[in-house]
Amino acid sequence: MKRSGPLFTLFGGLLLALFMLSLNVTTGSGGSSYGDSSSSTAKPAPPPSPSAKPSPSGKPSPSKKPRPPADGKYTGRTDDDTASVAITLREGKATAYYCDGRTTESWLRGDVEDDGSLRLTGKGGAKLDGRVKGDTVRGTVDVRDRPRAFSAPRAKKPAGLYRATSEVRGQRLDGGWIVQPDGSQVGILKRDGEPAGAPRLDPATGTVRLPGGGRFTARPVVP
């Protein structure tokens, strides 16, 4: 019984040594200072996040489409004061009349662009190029290869453009009139195709009285 003490002490020491050895193996804190190189490799970086889409508010705003000029009547004269010009606009269409009050006239027609520009054409190569700027049409009218600049302010009734086609006492009549805002008039009346200065038009009723008798009615021009 006296020898059992040292044996127990030796046996306990062995158990403690085995426990410490197993602990070192488990934690990897052995005596070697060179660890496994694979254990220190850095983890791959996560993939980059997709770039953020631009905010809808960052999109450029679409340019505003110009508004077409309103319907209306415009009357004026050429810059050299040799002839009158009248233009009527309605629903994107335009009719113009150039008249010197004696023998030269031209009816011109065409479209009105959204920016107010006009490119009208008539018989014999006549043309009118202009643009509505504010309350005035400015441009150039070319009749018989004689281009002339003009300006025509917006006008109110009874000013405007009038026309009549009729037959009186066997004569075929075709007339055009421009009535200015101050009441002055200019026009040409063709009798069987022969042009001459037109008799006065009554803007209130449209009545035209012929010097030799007879009468007929002119009406406002609508494109």
C-alpha positions in Angstrom: 0.0 0.0 0.0 2.9 2.4 0.5 3.8 2.1 -3.3 0.4 3.2 -4.6 1.1 6.9 -3.9 3.9 7.3 -6.4 2.0 5.2 -9.0 -1.0 7.5 -8.8 1.2 10.5 -9.1 3.0 9.1 -12.2 -0.3 8.1 -13.8 -1.8 11.5 -13.2 1.3 13.1 -14.8 0.8 11.0 -17.9 -2.8 12.0 -18.2 -1.9 15.7 -17.9 0.7 15.3 -20.6 -1.7 13.6 -22.9 -4.3 16.3 -22.3 -1.9 19.1 -23.1 -0.7 17.3 -26.3 -4.2 16.9 -27.6 -5.0 20.5 -26.8 -2.0 21.7 -28.9 -3.0 19.6 -31.8 -6.5 20.9 -31.7 -5.7 24.6 -31.6 -2.7 24.4 -34.0 -0.4 26.2 -31.6 2.4 23.7 -32.0 6.1 24.4 -31.7 6.6 25.0 -35.4 6.6 28.7 -36.4 5.7 28.0 -40.1 2.0 27.5 -40.6 0.1 26.2 -43.7 0.3 28.9 -46.4 -3.2 28.0 -47.6 -4.7 29.0 -44.3 -3.5 32.6 -44.7 -4.9 33.2 -48.2 -7.2 36.2 -48.3 -10.8 35.6 -49.3 -11.8 36.8 -52.8 -13.4 40.3 -52.8 -17.1 40.3 -53.5 -18.1 41.3 -57.1 -18.6 45.1 -57.6 -22.2 46.2 -57.2 -23.8 47.4 -60.4 -23.6 51.2 -60.9 -26.7 53.0 -59.9 -29.0 54.0 -62.8 -29.4 57.8 -63.3 -32.4 59.3 -61.7 -35.3 59.9 -64.1 -35.1 63.6 -63.0 -31.7 63.8 -64.5 -32.9 63.3 -68.1 -32.9 66.4 -70.3 -36.4 67.8 -70.7 -37.7 67.6 -74.3 -37.7 70.9 -76.2 -41.1 72.5 -76.5 -42.7 72.3 -79.9 -43.5 75.8 -81.2 -47.1 76.7 -81.4 -48.5 77.5 -84.8 -49.8 81.0 -85.4 -53.4 81.7 -84.6 -56.0 82.2 -87.4 -56.2 85.8 -88.5 -56.0 88.4 -91.2 -53.0 90.6 -92.0 -53.0 93.6 -94.3 -50.1 95.9 -95.4 -48.0 97.3 -98.2 -44.7 96.6 -99.8 -41.8 98.6 -98.4 -41.5 100.6 -101.7 -45.3 101.5 -101.3 -46.1 100.3 -104.8 -48.6 97.6 -103.9 -50.8 96.2 -101.2 -50.5 92.7 -99.6 -53.1 90.8 -97.6 -52.9 87.4 -96.0 -55.5 85.2 -94.4 -54.5 82.3 -92.1 -56.8 79.5 -91.1 -56.1 76.0 -89.7 -52.5 75.8 -91.0 -53.4 77.2 -94.5 -52.8 80.6 -96.0 -54.1 82.6 -98.9 -52.4 85.9 -99.9 -53.2 88.6 -102.5 -50.8 91.0 -104.1 -52.4 94.0 -105.9 -51.1 97.3 -107.3 -54.7 98.5 -108.0 -54.1 98.9 -111.7 -53.2 95.8 -113.7 -50.9 93.6 -111.6 -52.3 91.1 -109.1 -51.5 87.6 -107.9 -53.3 85.1 -105.7 -50.9 82.8 -103.7 -51.6 79.8 -101.5 -49.7 77.4 -99.3 -49.2 76.0 -95.8 -48.3 77.7 -92.5 -45.5 76.0 -90.6 -45.4 75.6 -86.8 -42.7 78.2 -86.6 -44.9 80.7 -88.4 -43.0 80.6 -91.7 -45.0 80.9 -95.0 -44.0 79.7 -98.5 -46.8 80.5 -100.8 -47.0 80.1 -104.6 -49.2 81.4 -107.4 -49.6 81.4 -111.1 -46.7 82.5 -113.4 -44.0 81.6 -110.8 -45.3 84.1 -108.2 -44.2 83.3 -104.7 -44.3 84.8 -101.2 -41.8 83.9 -98.4 -42.5 85.3 -95.0 -43.0 84.6 -91.3 -45.4 85.6 -88.6 -43.6 87.5 -85.9 -45.8 88.6 -83.1 -48.7 90.5 -84.7 -47.0 91.1 -88.1 -46.1 89.1 -91.2 -42.8 90.2 -92.7 -41.3 88.8 -95.9 -40.8 89.1 -99.6 -43.3 88.7 -102.4 -42.1 88.1 -106.0 -44.6 88.8 -108.8 -43.4 88.9 -112.4 -39.8 88.5 -111.3 -39.9 91.6 -109.2 -39.3 90.7 -105.5 -40.5 93.3 -103.0 -40.2 93.3 -99.2 -43.4 93.8 -97.3 -44.9 94.0 -93.8 -48.5 93.2 -92.9 -49.8 93.8 -89.4 -52.7 91.9 -88.0 -56.0 93.4 -88.9 -59.6 93.4 -87.5 -62.9 93.3 -89.4 -63.9 94.9 -91.7 -60.2 95.1 -92.8 -59.1 92.1 -94.7 -59.2 90.3 -98.0 -62.3 90.0 -100.2 -63.1 88.3 -103.5 -66.0 88.0 -105.9 -66.7 86.0 -109.0 -69.9 86.7 -110.8 -71.6 87.4 -114.2 -73.4 90.7 -114.8 -75.0 91.6 -118.0 -73.2 88.9 -119.9 -69.8 89.8 -118.5 -67.7 87.4 -116.5 -66.4 89.3 -113.4 -63.5 88.3 -111.1 -62.4 90.8 -108.5 -60.1 91.0 -105.5 -60.0 93.7 -102.8 -57.7 94.6 -99.9 -59.3 96.7 -97.2 -56.8 98.4 -94.9 -57.6 99.2 -91.2 -57.8 102.9 -92.0 -60.6 102.2 -94.5 -58.6 102.6 -97.7 -59.0 100.1 -100.4 -57.1 98.7 -103.4 -58.4 96.1 -105.8 -58.5 94.8 -109.4 -61.7 93.8 -111.2 -61.3 91.6 -114.4 -64.1 91.9 -116.9 -63.9 88.9 -119.3 -60.2 88.6 -118.3 -59.3 92.3 -118.8 -57.9 93.8 -115.5 -58.6 97.3 -114.3 -59.0 99.2 -111.1 -61.9 97.8 -109.0 -64.9 99.9 -108.0 -65.3 100.5 -104.3 -66.4 97.7 -102.0 -68.9 98.3 -99.1 -67.1 96.4 -96.3 -70.3 96.3 -94.2 -72.3 94.4 -96.8 -69.8 93.3 -99.4 -71.8 95.0 -102.1 -70.0 96.3 -105.2 -71.8 98.7 -107.6 -70.6 98.8 -111.2 -70.3 102.3 -112.8 -72.5 101.3 -115.7 -75.2 99.7 -113.6 -75.5 96.4 -111.9 -74.0 95.1 -108.7 -72.7 92.0 -107.1 -71.3 90.8 -103.7 -67.8 90.1 -102.6 -67.0 88.0 -99.6 -64.1 87.5 -97.2 -61.5 85.1 -98.4 -61.1 81.9 -96.4 -58.2 79.5 -97.2 
